[in-house]
């Protein structure tokens, strides 16, 4: 997959956002994005993602999605805060251009949560309307839940709320302590503290047969829930930003670090590892080497989701 961070401009400023004021004006041009897509297609890539910042505020988004489709990309993902999907004409244009997966961050299920995190309570209604527009058009919706100090206790309710509205898969992401959010250490909660609420969300997913997976957390920290651990080592993602180009698995924002205790683990050679900022903020006390590899997990995600 080629994951294009089109730019850092956005129509909101979420409280956990890592994009600094200095980064916001930096954006890729239409020509640069077109060239990156063509190069990736020539290299045999079949999946493309458009993110930001906020891609839906760019006037060239539909044009670039259409280009990706013409170049032969089979999966075309747009990652957006979802506000602009409240306008059905934009949804129609993106679908007609070839977009076939829509990732939306979900802040919770109350207006208060959206006010606290995104800045305005009315954003919950806009995202709801956007999800409804996507569902009405049978579009694939993937929810991204950021786990931080004021969201993890509401994971079960958030999963229940949005899946009932039509969100088909959800991923649980650890908040990142980088760039603008690097000093907000209280936002990153140890997995051991969040685990009871994560397990409730996983149990709900099992009962209802929906896909809920954790990213950035190694299997040893989620005993008995290995089938809900998303193995990022299986992903081959080239990220293109206004500043650089890199493989996601090798970046500082990915789970790819190991500690000495990991050497005794039965899955050391196939484990994705731990995120660097998590180790710096929380430490390695939660790392518990496995004596045997868990039984292979049957993924309920058969759509090549990210």
Secondary structure, 3 states (H helix, E strand, C coil): CEEEECECCCCCCCCCCCCCHHHHCCECCHHHHHHHHHHHHHCCCCEEEEECCCHHHCCCHHHHHHHHHHCCCCEEEEEECCHHHHCHHHHHHHHHHCCCEEEEECCCCCHHHHHHHHCCCCHHHHHHHHHHHHHHCCCCEEEEEEECCCCHHHHHHHHHHHHHHCCCEEEEEECCCCHHHCCCHHHCCCHHHHHHHHHHHHHHHHHHCCEEEECCCCHHHCCCCHHHECCHHHCCCEEECCCCEEEHHHCCCCEEECCHHHHHCCCCCCCCCEEHHHHHHHCCCCCCCCCCCCCCCCCCCCCCCC
